[in-house]
Amino acid sequence: MSNSVYQINKGINKSIEFNALKVQDIWYLGGGRFALLILFAIIYICGINIFFCLALIVSLASGLFMYTYKLSRTYGEHGLMKKVANKSVPDVIKSYSIIRLKKQLLHEKSI
């Protein structure tokens, strides 16, 4: 067996990075793997064929890894939170009074 040395911290006040995954993504990956373990146990206890269970869990785990790395590449450190926040941004702001809208925008700008 060979000894492997992994560099985890890149410096002071920088977030932990491990194999191009940032801290938040490591937590998502760990939670996903735990969920897959529970799913495997449930499927195995139900009496489904072990080879089918393994094939299903391996394919879901591959998808989990690929999706987590994609989130990390696309959004950076807080990938999933940015994706969820982006969905909550409205497409259109409706204003029935242009004067009230201007007042609100000026009030927000002054704060």
N, C-alpha and C positions, 0 to 999 in steps of 0.2 A: 504494500500500500504506500502510496506517495503522500507526502504532507502537502496540503494546499493552504496557502495563505491568502485570505480575502481582505482587501482593504475596504472598510466600511465607511469611515468618516473621511471627508475630503478637506475639512478645515473647520475653523471655529465659526460658529453661527450659521453653518450651512446644514441643510437637512441631510438625513441619512440616505445614502444611495447604495443599492446592492444590485449588481448585474443590470444596470440601467433602469431599475425600478426605484421610485421615490418612496418615502415613508407611507403615504396614504395608499399607494398601490400595493405595497407589501401587506398591509392589513386586509385589503380587499381580496388579495390572492389567498391569504391564510383563512379568511372566512369562507371563501368559495371552496377551498379544499376540505374544510371541516364539514360544510354542507354536503359535499360529494361523499364523504365518509359516512355520514348519517344516511344518505340516500342509498349507498351500497348496502349498509346493514339492513335497511328496511326491505330492499328488493331481495336480498339473500334470505332473510327470514320468511318472506312470502313464498319461497320455494321455487323461484325462477332459476333456470340453468345458470351455473357459475360462469360459464364462458360468455353467455349473453350479458350477465351483470358486468363482467370485466370489460367487455367491448364497449358497453354503454358508458361506463364510468371513465374509461380511457379517452373516449371521444369527447365527452363533456369536459374532462380535464384539459384536453388539448385546446378546445374552444375557449375555456376560461383563461388559459395562459395567453393565447393569441389575442383575446379581447383586452386583457389587462395590459399587455405590452402595447397594443394599439392605443389605448387610452393614455398610457404614459408618454408615448411618442407624440400624440396629437395635442394633448392639453397640458402636459407637464406634471407638476407635483400634485395638484388638486384636481385630477382629471374628471372623476365622476361628479364631484360637486359642481365643477364648471359646466358640465354637460347638463345637469339637472337645472342649474340656474339659467342657462341659456334657453331652456324650454319655457321658463316662466316669464320671459320678457315678452311684453305684448307686441303684436305685429303693427297695430294701429292704435293711436290715441285719439279717441273721439272727444270733440269739444263742441258744445252747442253754443258757446259764447266765446268769441275771440278775445274779448276784453278780460273775462275771468281767467282764461288761459294765460294771457300775458302777465296778469297780476301774479298768478301762481308761479310762473317761470321766473319772474323777477324776485319774488319772495324766496324761492329756492336758491337762486343765484347769490342772494345776499347772505344766506346762512353759511 
